[in-house]
């Protein structure tokens, strides 16, 4: 008999998608990955680190030498998964999340690119798949000139938790 507990509902839904909640990404500056205040958990902006590395860098847009919007959306999903990890580190059991309240996504955009909402859909869709109806949230998708470490996307979330 295994001594590991079965995955929670949220973690099982992620596993069904072929995903696992990673370890929390270590901060790259003077901040913490997440802070809990009352029944809310605020994550810091999460980059799309996979095994300690950024899978892509650069600006998002259409054309040569740019990160495609489709790839950027995939990276936004990784950012959301890293945000979920930061939440789990604060609350333990992801099934305690009662609502994803707000998502803020930043897209390092080529000056001609205006598809930031479609890119951040990568994060929103993953949160919906993970949390079901509780994953429906308010959101901002913002184009910026540059992001830390030349990452194409950064995502932060706010979630409500119950006991």
C-alpha positions as CSV (number, residue, x, y, z in Angstrom):
1,X,0.0,0.0,0.0
2,X,1.3,3.4,-0.9
3,X,2.0,6.0,1.8
4,X,1.3,8.9,-0.6
5,X,-2.2,10.4,-0.4
6,X,-4.4,10.5,-3.5
7,X,-4.3,13.8,-5.4
8,X,-6.8,16.4,-4.4
9,X,-9.7,17.2,-6.8
10,X,-7.8,20.2,-8.3
11,X,-4.5,18.2,-8.5
12,X,-6.4,15.3,-10.0
13,X,-7.9,17.5,-12.7
14,X,-4.4,18.8,-13.5
15,X,-3.1,15.2,-13.6
16,X,-5.9,14.3,-16.0
17,X,-4.5,17.1,-18.2
18,X,-1.0,15.6,-18.0
19,X,0.2,18.3,-15.5
20,X,1.5,18.3,-12.0
21,X,1.8,21.2,-9.6
22,X,5.6,22.0,-9.5
23,X,7.6,23.1,-6.6
24,X,7.4,26.8,-5.9
25,X,9.7,28.8,-8.1
26,X,12.3,30.6,-6.0
27,X,12.0,34.4,-6.2
28,X,14.4,36.2,-8.5
29,X,14.5,39.4,-6.4
30,X,13.4,40.7,-3.0
31,X,9.9,39.3,-2.6
32,X,8.0,36.1,-1.7
33,X,6.0,33.9,-4.1
34,X,2.7,34.5,-2.3
35,X,1.1,36.2,0.7
36,X,-2.0,35.3,2.5
37,X,-4.2,38.0,4.0
38,X,-7.4,36.8,5.6
39,X,-9.2,34.5,3.1
40,X,-7.2,35.9,0.1
41,X,-3.9,34.7,-1.3
42,X,-2.0,37.1,-3.6
43,X,0.7,35.6,-5.7
44,X,3.7,37.5,-7.0
45,X,4.0,37.7,-10.8
46,X,5.0,34.2,-12.0
47,X,7.2,33.5,-14.9
48,X,6.9,30.4,-17.1
49,X,9.8,28.6,-15.5
50,X,10.0,24.8,-16.2
51,X,12.7,23.0,-14.2
52,X,14.4,26.3,-13.3
53,X,14.6,27.5,-16.9
54,X,12.6,29.8,-19.2
55,X,11.5,27.8,-22.2
56,X,11.4,31.0,-24.4
57,X,12.4,34.6,-24.3
58,X,11.6,37.7,-26.3
59,X,8.7,39.7,-27.5
60,X,5.3,38.3,-28.6
61,X,3.9,39.0,-32.0
62,X,3.6,37.8,-35.6
63,X,6.8,37.4,-37.5
64,X,10.4,36.1,-37.5
65,X,12.3,36.3,-34.3
66,X,9.1,36.8,-32.2
67,X,7.4,34.4,-29.8
68,X,4.1,33.4,-31.5
69,X,0.9,34.2,-29.8
70,X,0.1,30.5,-29.5
71,X,3.4,29.7,-27.8
72,X,2.9,32.7,-25.5
73,X,-0.5,31.4,-24.5
74,X,1.1,28.0,-23.7
75,X,3.7,29.9,-21.6
76,X,0.9,31.8,-19.8
77,X,-0.6,28.5,-18.8
78,X,2.8,27.5,-17.3
79,X,2.8,30.8,-15.4
80,X,-0.7,29.9,-14.0
81,X,0.6,26.5,-13.0
82,X,3.5,28.2,-11.1
83,X,0.9,30.5,-9.5
84,X,-1.1,27.5,-8.4
85,X,2.1,26.1,-6.8
86,X,2.6,29.4,-4.9
87,X,-1.0,29.2,-3.6
88,X,-0.6,25.6,-2.6
89,X,2.5,26.5,-0.6
90,X,0.4,29.0,1.4
91,X,-2.8,26.9,1.9
92,X,-1.6,23.3,1.6
93,X,-4.7,21.8,0.0
94,X,-5.8,23.4,-3.3
95,X,-9.3,22.2,-2.7
96,X,-9.6,24.9,-0.1
97,X,-9.6,27.5,-3.0
98,X,-13.2,28.7,-3.2
99,X,-12.7,31.2,-6.0
100,X,-10.0,32.5,-8.4
101,X,-10.8,36.2,-7.9
102,X,-8.5,38.0,-10.2
103,X,-5.8,37.3,-12.9
104,X,-3.4,39.9,-14.1
105,X,-1.3,39.0,-17.2
106,X,1.5,40.9,-18.7
107,X,2.7,40.2,-22.3
108,X,6.0,41.6,-23.6
109,X,4.6,42.8,-26.9
110,X,6.1,43.7,-30.2
111,X,4.8,47.3,-30.8
112,X,2.3,46.0,-33.5
113,X,0.9,43.2,-31.4
114,X,-2.6,43.7,-29.9
115,X,-3.6,40.1,-29.0
116,X,-2.7,40.2,-25.3
117,X,-6.2,38.9,-24.3
118,X,-5.8,35.7,-26.4
119,X,-2.3,35.1,-24.9
120,X,-3.6,35.4,-21.3
121,X,-6.4,33.0,-22.2
122,X,-3.7,30.4,-21.7
123,X,-3.7,31.2,-18.0
124,X,-7.4,31.7,-17.7
125,X,-8.2,28.4,-19.4
126,X,-5.9,26.4,-17.2
127,X,-7.4,28.0,-14.1
128,X,-10.8,27.1,-15.3
129,X,-9.8,23.5,-16.0
130,X,-8.1,23.2,-12.6
131,X,-10.8,24.9,-10.4
132,X,-14.0,24.4,-12.5
133,X,-16.6,27.1,-11.8
134,X,-14.5,28.5,-9.0
135,X,-11.9,29.3,-11.7
136,X,-14.0,31.9,-13.4
137,X,-12.4,35.3,-12.6
138,X,-12.0,39.0,-13.4
139,X,-8.9,39.7,-15.5
140,X,-6.5,42.2,-17.0
141,X,-4.3,41.5,-20.0
142,X,-1.6,44.2,-20.4
143,X,1.0,44.7,-23.1
144,X,4.4,45.9,-21.9
145,X,7.7,46.7,-23.5
146,X,9.8,44.2,-21.5
147,X,9.5,41.8,-18.6
148,X,12.0,40.4,-16.2
149,X,14.7,38.1,-17.7
150,X,13.2,38.9,-21.2
151,X,10.3,36.5,-20.5
152,X,7.4,36.8,-22.9
153,X,4.7,36.6,-20.2
154,X,4.1,37.0,-16.5
155,X,0.9,36.1,-14.6
156,X,-0.3,36.9,-11.1
157,X,-3.5,35.6,-9.4
158,X,-5.6,36.4,-6.4
159,X,-7.6,33.5,-4.9
160,X,-10.1,33.2,-2.0
161,X,-9.7,30.2,0.3
162,X,-12.0,28.6,2.9
163,X,-11.1,26.4,5.9
